[in-house]
Amino acid sequence: MNQEKPSLNPHPLSEYVAWAGTRNREPILNVLKEKLPKESGVILEIASGSGMHINYFAPHFKHLLFQPSDYDTEVFDNIKNISEELANDNVYDPLYIDLTKPKTWVNLDKKNAYSAIFCINIFHVAPIYIADGMMECTAELLNENGFLLIYGPFKVDGAFNSESNKWFNKILHSTGAPGWGLKDIAYLKKVAEPYNLKLQETIDMPSNNFFLIFARK
Ligand SMILES: C[S@@+](CC[C@H](N)C(=O)[O-])C[C@H]1O[C@@H](n2cnc3c(N)ncnc32)[C@H](O)[C@@H]1O
């Protein structure tokens, strides 16, 4: 594979997103191996994009079932094609979930169905109000002992954790796309409060990313 960094393009089927996913999937898998349930359960991914992550992780957890989702239904065929190519029999067909539209998950009839919910690299390329959708969706769909894992670059108490993330934030803003830019972990914590969710753990990940783990208080 070409290792050169493609130019920024958040489209889920872009070369850039594939490049980022190939770099981050192994470190993310290592965290999931530690955190995901050792017994049976169903795991929901929000904003699955191409489906490269969920399909890469699923064969490592044969005791679990994986549910991909996205608000962009055009990626669904890609997710299904990868599942088929890899013969992943523990990956469901994708669901339509839009974090800005509560009805898309309220109507799912899957209340408290999931042992864990995870999402990768959505917050910096989406408006800040998706944080509210993320927490509301989690509160609705997660089971009692479940947890939410959010992976990506974030600010910490108003500051960037590296010069490269400061630069990345500038590039995101320069695109003019509404709401793009690094969000603050403190803000996510605040939004989680009314949903009875609390940040339980912050894990430093390669390339100045974080894994944030929220669970019920
Ligand atoms: C940068 S891509 C990341 C895709 C994938 N998680 C990855 O890391 O390769 C951002 C994803 O967020 C999804 N997304 C953006 N806004 C969303 C929303 N309001 N609800 C659900 N998904 C959303 C996009 O469709 C896209 O798949």
PDBQT file of the ligand as one rigid body, heavy atoms in Angstrom, charges set to zero:
ROOT
HETATM    1  C1  LIG A 301     -13.933  10.586   8.927  1.00  0.00    +0.000 C 
HETATM    2  S1  LIG A 301     -15.227   9.427   8.646  1.00  0.00    +0.000 S 
HETATM    3  C2  LIG A 301     -14.694   8.100   9.730  1.00  0.00    +0.000 C 
HETATM    4  C3  LIG A 301     -15.276   6.770   9.315  1.00  0.00    +0.000 C 
HETATM    5  C4  LIG A 301     -14.762   5.576  10.135  1.00  0.00    +0.000 C 
HETATM    6  N1  LIG A 301     -15.209   5.610  11.497  1.00  0.00    +0.000 N 
HETATM    7  C5  LIG A 301     -13.254   5.513  10.066  1.00  0.00    +0.000 C 
HETATM    8  O1  LIG A 301     -12.581   5.848  11.046  1.00  0.00    +0.000 OA
HETATM    9  O2  LIG A 301     -12.743   5.113   9.005  1.00  0.00    +0.000 OA
HETATM   10  C6  LIG A 301     -16.571  10.138   9.551  1.00  0.00    +0.000 C 
HETATM   11  C7  LIG A 301     -17.846   9.281   9.525  1.00  0.00    +0.000 C 
HETATM   12  O3  LIG A 301     -18.835   9.903  10.327  1.00  0.00    +0.000 OA
HETATM   13  C8  LIG A 301     -20.104   9.720   9.708  1.00  0.00    +0.000 C 
HETATM   14  N2  LIG A 301     -21.011  10.727  10.242  1.00  0.00    +0.000 N 
HETATM   15  C9  LIG A 301     -20.883  12.072  10.114  1.00  0.00    +0.000 A 
HETATM   16  N3  LIG A 301     -21.919  12.695  10.707  1.00  0.00    +0.000 NA
HETATM   17  C10 LIG A 301     -22.712  11.716  11.247  1.00  0.00    +0.000 A 
HETATM   18  C11 LIG A 301     -23.928  11.715  11.980  1.00  0.00    +0.000 A 
HETATM   19  N4  LIG A 301     -24.573  12.860  12.246  1.00  0.00    +0.000 N 
HETATM   20  N5  LIG A 301     -24.441  10.539  12.384  1.00  0.00    +0.000 NA
HETATM   21  C12 LIG A 301     -23.812   9.377  12.082  1.00  0.00    +0.000 A 
HETATM   22  N6  LIG A 301     -22.672   9.300  11.368  1.00  0.00    +0.000 NA
HETATM   23  C13 LIG A 301     -22.129  10.459  10.954  1.00  0.00    +0.000 A 
HETATM   24  C14 LIG A 301     -19.777   9.882   8.223  1.00  0.00    +0.000 C 
HETATM   25  O4  LIG A 301     -20.773   9.361   7.375  1.00  0.00    +0.000 OA
HETATM   26  C15 LIG A 301     -18.460   9.121   8.135  1.00  0.00    +0.000 C 
HETATM   27  O5  LIG A 301     -18.673   7.757   7.888  1.00  0.00    +0.000 OA
ENDROOT
TORSDOF 0
